[in-house]
Amino acid sequence: MKWVDSFCKLRFLDTDDEGFKAMAELLPDHPVYKGHFPSQPVVPGVFTLALVRECASAVTGRDMEYADIKECKFISALLPSVGIEVLFDFSLSPDGKLCGTVKCGDDIILKLKATLK
């Protein structure tokens, strides 16, 4: 996993027949926050999407890519701080259909519907 262990620590990754749930703890000292944004760091949306893809890759055992993104709504900003845990809850079908949310506490950060290949 490319971003896991440098940008966050994966606390768990559970799978079932319908998809996966994962929890990651953000590492607030990552260098990306010096530029995004120094006075009030925000997790870049592309990092959130990359973490979802990396979890799906771990679940399938192969390197996955986004083939199509049908819905990508960032509902709330994800602000890094010590101990922040992010929950990924996604269904993933055998044909690569991905659907789910990313949450931080009770706040929905991202709603995503996509196809992976």
Helices and strands as residue ranges (DSSP letters): E 8-16, E 19-26, G 31-34, H 45-60, E 66-74, E 85-92, E 97-104, E 107-116
